[in-house]
Amino acid sequence: MARKHNFYAGPAVLPVSVVKKAQENLLEYGNCGIGVAEMSHRSKEFDAIIKNAVLTAKRLYNVGDDYEVLFVQGGASMVMAINALNFVPEGGVAQFVDTGNWSKRAIKEVNRSKGSAEVLWSGAECGYSKLPDLSTLPFKKDAAFVHITSNNTIAGTQFRTFPKTEAPLFVDMSSDFFSHPIDVNQFGMLYGGIQKNLGPAGSALVIVRKDLLERIPEGLSEMLDLSIYAKKGSMYNTPAAFTIYMTSLVLEWLEKEIGGLENMAKMNAEKAALLYGAFDASGGFYQPVVKDPAHRSLMNVTFRLADAELEGVLIQEAAEAGLIGLKGHRSVGGLRASIYNSCPKASVEALVEFLSQFAKNKG
Ligand code: PMP
């Protein structure tokens, strides 16, 4: 079987070595006589798996003991709902930087809570193709939290640095989680759906400062109370066990095969440079959606063709050539190549070669 070059935005490509190991362990995990997706989440084997996932995540990001690392089913969208219920008190205000659809979803949740959302900046007018200078925004000390989406999966923008805020800084890192080193101590919470950089779909990963959990009001449904996830080791109910197992493998791959986040960041920058470089070399045939290189995502590379009619042709011909998942998000159209951690450089090279040939043939 020839694996295709997979540029889907999530669920997305996984490292081949991880998939092969999972394939073996699906049949039999260790010497258990049963597969990894068939065992109790209360078994000692699964206990070791989830602990390994948490500890590997902590080592990779250098997370101190003042933070909890939790798995929350329902994905990043569930965490947005939980954040509104857990951390916005009656009359409280959470401040947002609106950099696209996913920021808007988080804003909507807060506006359904007992408090409200204040939008400090919105990129709606420029079609979310630009980012603000975060150092100029009026972050308030007494905000319930400040919320930023680090990487905008649909628009293709990415913040590489973050402001120091007095209120807890919450960052949705769904599409650039563990793609470069960060100082976790700067954040109240980092969260993201696992299905892009960390494993298959089925859960979100949350890294939250422990003291914030004390702010959670009484009386919430236990499934919507983050302190219950912390107390019960992410196992108040049955967790997404197979997803967590896969996440533990992907995190191990990052640590052992890639050699950590510094190396990962370098590889990601190289891949993105290849692709953005190909647009520059095309004499305008390919046009990056995000014009300012400092705002461009290294994970989701969005682009258009000068001749928009050719976009559908490109997607089709690329698929025939074994390059799949290049269609832009349905809300914006155009093209998007998602080149997450697990996307091999060889896939990006194949795409660059294809784009160059396509431009020659059609240009
Ligand atoms: N935030 C970002 C940045 C995303 O890209 C997505 C999904 N594409 C979400 C949140 C929503 O994630 P989920 O589907 O896990 O709820």
Residues whose N, C-alpha, C, O or C-beta is under 5 A from the ligand:
A	BS01	PMP	G74 G75 A76 S77 M78 W102 N151 T153 D172 S174 S175 G193
